[in-house]
Amino acid sequence: YCAMMRLGLNIPETWLIPPKHGPDTEKFRVTAAKYHDMFDLKEIAEQIGYPLYMKPFDGGGWRGVSRIDNEHDLFRSYDESLQSLMHLQAGIDNYDIFVRSLGIGPQIISLRYDPSQPMHGRYVIDHGFLDEKRGREAVVITKLINAFFRWDFNSCEALLQGDTLWPIDFANACPDVAVTSLHYYFPWAIKALVAWSIYCLVSDRPMSITMDVDPYFKIADSERSYEEK
């Protein structure tokens, strides 16, 4: 989240909060004794503003995600998080469209997503749900995130509210490509995976895990507009 905020994406205000119950180690007890008094969950929530979402920093499959509308919800969700390290994120209420973009190598497909449906019905078959401008933005954001972190298999979730696209979750090392989830879009995902795997094999493409962030930050710090960046 910090990296994409630094690049100027429209990330909802997001905090990483200490675990409710840390590991039973001397190191943690010493750290907690020094710093936990400086941590005021109620104050942070009030600063961000309700509604909020609390979710594990390493979450997946909607594990441990809770909507928070008030102080009671806040402390209940925090108590239930136990030893998980959680994100607290501003909720985007009354959004128009939930977009999930799947990136496999250079190939990106943006899909309409409905989290209120059962798992097999969440990917909605709708080919014209984004206009040209927002469709391009969803693709570019996904490519930017993947290029910055050097990921070649990832998904990016974003909410369209009015004219603003809000990326809310975009670090999915194992994105959902199950046939029971993607159904209609499953062939696209498999073809893209096969094509990218073959390309990497025949081109002997080396894996690079070293990040080079300076060129991205220079663009972010320039006087260009959001669209130009």
C-alpha positions as CSV (number, residue, x, y, z in Angstrom):
1,Y,0.0,0.0,0.0
2,C,2.8,2.4,0.9
3,A,4.5,2.0,-2.4
4,M,1.4,2.6,-4.5
5,M,0.5,5.6,-2.3
6,R,3.9,6.9,-3.1
7,L,3.3,6.5,-6.8
8,G,0.1,8.5,-6.5
9,L,-2.6,5.8,-7.0
10,N,-5.9,6.4,-5.3
11,I,-5.4,4.1,-2.4
12,P,-8.0,4.4,0.4
13,E,-6.3,5.4,3.7
14,T,-4.9,2.2,5.1
15,W,-3.1,1.4,8.4
16,L,-1.1,-1.6,9.5
17,I,-2.0,-2.3,13.1
18,P,-0.2,-4.4,15.7
19,P,-1.6,-7.9,16.4
20,K,-4.1,-8.2,19.3
21,H,-2.0,-11.0,20.7
22,G,1.7,-11.2,19.8
23,P,3.9,-14.3,19.9
24,D,4.9,-15.5,23.4
25,T,8.5,-14.4,23.1
26,E,10.7,-12.1,25.2
27,K,11.5,-10.0,22.2
28,F,7.8,-9.2,21.6
29,R,7.1,-8.5,25.3
30,V,9.9,-5.9,25.4
31,T,8.7,-4.3,22.1
32,A,5.0,-4.3,23.2
33,A,5.9,-2.7,26.6
34,K,7.6,0.1,24.8
35,Y,5.2,0.9,22.0
36,H,1.7,-0.5,22.6
37,D,0.8,2.5,24.8
38,M,1.4,4.7,21.8
39,F,-1.2,2.8,19.8
40,D,-4.8,3.9,20.0
41,L,-7.1,1.9,17.8
42,K,-10.2,4.0,18.5
43,E,-8.3,7.2,17.6
44,I,-7.0,5.7,14.4
45,A,-10.5,4.5,13.4
46,E,-12.0,7.9,14.1
47,Q,-9.2,9.6,12.1
48,I,-9.9,7.4,9.0
49,G,-13.7,7.5,9.5
50,Y,-16.3,4.8,9.4
51,P,-17.1,2.5,7.6
52,L,-13.8,0.6,7.7
53,Y,-12.6,-2.8,6.6
54,M,-10.3,-4.9,8.7
55,K,-8.4,-7.7,6.9
56,P,-5.2,-9.8,7.4
57,F,-2.1,-8.2,5.8
58,D,-1.4,-11.6,4.1
59,G,-5.1,-12.4,3.5
60,G,-6.6,-14.4,0.6
61,G,-9.9,-15.9,-0.2
62,W,-11.7,-13.3,1.9
63,R,-10.3,-14.9,5.0
64,G,-10.8,-12.7,8.1
65,V,-12.3,-9.7,6.3
66,S,-14.8,-7.8,8.3
67,R,-16.8,-4.6,7.7
68,I,-16.7,-2.1,10.6
69,D,-19.5,0.5,11.1
70,N,-18.9,1.5,14.6
71,E,-16.6,1.3,17.7
72,H,-18.3,-2.0,18.8
73,D,-17.5,-3.6,15.5
74,L,-14.0,-2.3,15.6
75,F,-13.0,-3.9,18.9
76,R,-15.0,-7.1,18.2
77,S,-13.1,-7.6,14.9
78,Y,-9.8,-6.7,16.6
79,D,-10.4,-9.2,19.4
80,E,-11.2,-11.9,16.9
81,S,-8.0,-11.3,14.9
82,L,-5.9,-12.9,17.7
83,Q,-2.3,-13.1,16.4
84,S,-3.0,-12.0,12.8
85,L,-1.4,-8.7,11.7
86,M,-4.2,-6.7,10.3
87,H,-4.8,-3.8,7.9
88,L,-7.4,-1.2,8.7
89,Q,-8.7,0.4,5.5
90,A,-11.2,3.1,4.8
91,G,-14.3,1.7,3.2
92,I,-15.5,3.0,-0.1
93,D,-19.3,3.1,0.3
94,N,-21.8,3.4,-2.5
95,Y,-19.3,2.3,-5.2
96,D,-20.6,1.7,-8.6
97,I,-18.5,-1.3,-9.8
98,F,-16.2,-3.8,-8.3
99,V,-13.4,-4.6,-10.7
100,R,-11.0,-7.5,-10.5
101,S,-8.2,-7.5,-13.0
102,L,-6.2,-10.7,-13.6
103,G,-2.6,-10.2,-14.8
104,I,-0.6,-13.1,-16.4
105,G,2.6,-11.8,-17.8
106,P,1.7,-8.9,-20.1
107,Q,-1.9,-10.1,-20.5
108,I,-4.5,-8.4,-18.4
109,I,-8.3,-9.0,-18.3
110,S,-10.6,-6.8,-16.2
111,L,-13.7,-8.6,-14.9
112,R,-16.8,-7.4,-13.2
113,Y,-17.0,-8.9,-9.7
114,D,-19.9,-9.2,-7.2
115,P,-18.6,-10.3,-3.8
116,S,-22.2,-10.6,-2.5
117,Q,-22.7,-13.8,-4.7
118,P,-21.6,-17.3,-3.9
119,M,-18.1,-18.2,-5.0
120,H,-19.3,-19.7,-8.4
121,G,-21.3,-16.6,-9.2
122,R,-19.0,-13.7,-8.4
123,Y,-17.4,-13.2,-11.8
124,V,-20.2,-11.5,-13.8
125,I,-20.2,-12.0,-17.6
126,D,-20.3,-8.4,-18.7
127,H,-18.1,-7.2,-21.5
128,G,-19.0,-3.5,-21.5
129,F,-19.1,-2.6,-17.8
130,L,-16.2,-0.1,-18.0
131,D,-15.9,2.8,-20.5
132,E,-12.7,3.1,-22.6
133,K,-11.0,5.4,-20.1
134,R,-11.7,3.5,-17.0
135,G,-11.0,0.2,-18.7
136,R,-7.6,1.4,-19.8
137,E,-6.9,2.7,-16.3
138,A,-7.7,-0.6,-14.7
139,V,-5.3,-2.4,-17.0
140,V,-2.5,0.2,-16.6
141,I,-2.8,0.1,-12.8
142,T,-2.5,-3.7,-12.8
143,K,0.5,-3.6,-15.2
144,L,2.1,-0.9,-13.1
145,I,1.8,-2.8,-9.9
146,N,3.1,-6.0,-11.4
147,A,6.0,-4.3,-13.1
148,F,7.0,-2.4,-9.9
149,F,7.0,-5.6,-7.8
150,R,8.2,-7.8,-10.7
151,W,5.2,-10.0,-10.4
152,D,4.0,-11.9,-13.5
153,F,0.9,-13.6,-11.9
154,N,-1.3,-11.4,-9.8
155,S,-4.7,-9.8,-9.5
156,C,-5.8,-6.3,-8.6
157,E,-9.1,-5.5,-7.0
158,A,-10.5,-1.9,-7.4
159,L,-13.7,-0.1,-6.8
160,L,-15.1,2.4,-9.3
161,Q,-16.9,5.2,-7.5
162,G,-18.0,8.0,-9.8
163,D,-14.9,8.9,-11.9
164,T,-12.4,7.5,-9.4
165,L,-10.9,4.0,-9.4
166,W,-9.8,2.9,-6.0
167,P,-7.3,0.0,-5.8
168,I,-8.1,-1.8,-2.5
169,D,-6.3,-5.2,-2.8
170,F,-3.5,-5.9,-5.2
171,A,-1.0,-8.4,-3.8
172,N,-2.4,-11.8,-4.7
173,A,0.5,-14.2,-5.2
174,C,-2.0,-17.0,-6.0
175,P,-4.9,-15.3,-7.7
176,D,-8.1,-17.3,-8.2
177,V,-8.1,-19.1,-11.5
178,A,-10.3,-22.1,-10.5
179,V,-12.8,-23.3,-13.1
180,T,-15.5,-23.2,-10.4
181,S,-14.8,-19.5,-9.9
182,L,-13.9,-18.2,-13.3
183,H,-16.3,-20.5,-15.3
184,Y,-16.8,-18.4,-18.6
185,Y,-13.4,-16.8,-18.2
186,F,-11.5,-19.9,-17.3
187,P,-10.3,-20.6,-20.9
188,W,-8.8,-17.1,-21.1
189,A,-6.8,-17.7,-17.9
190,I,-5.5,-21.1,-19.0
191,K,-4.5,-19.9,-22.5
192,A,-2.7,-16.9,-20.9
193,L,-0.9,-19.1,-18.4
194,V,0.2,-21.5,-21.1
195,A,1.3,-18.8,-23.5
196,W,3.3,-17.0,-20.8
197,S,4.9,-20.2,-19.6
198,I,5.9,-21.2,-23.1
199,Y,7.4,-17.8,-23.8
200,C,9.4,-17.9,-20.6
201,L,10.7,-21.3,-21.5
202,V,11.7,-20.8,-25.1
203,S,13.2,-17.3,-24.4
204,D,15.1,-18.6,-21.3
205,R,13.6,-15.6,-19.5
206,P,15.6,-15.0,-16.3
207,M,13.8,-14.5,-13.0
208,S,14.5,-11.1,-11.5
209,I,13.5,-10.3,-7.9
210,T,15.6,-7.2,-7.5
211,M,13.4,-4.1,-7.5
212,D,14.4,-0.9,-9.2
213,V,12.1,1.7,-7.7
214,D,13.9,5.0,-8.5
215,P,12.5,5.4,-12.1
216,Y,9.0,4.9,-10.8
217,F,9.5,7.5,-8.0
218,K,11.0,10.0,-10.4
219,I,7.8,9.8,-12.5
220,A,5.7,10.0,-9.4
221,D,7.5,13.2,-8.2
222,S,7.3,14.9,-11.6
223,E,4.8,17.6,-12.5
224,R,2.9,15.3,-14.9
225,S,-0.8,14.8,-14.4
226,Y,-2.3,11.5,-13.0
227,E,-3.1,10.3,-16.5
228,E,0.3,11.2,-17.9
229,K,2.1,9.4,-15.1
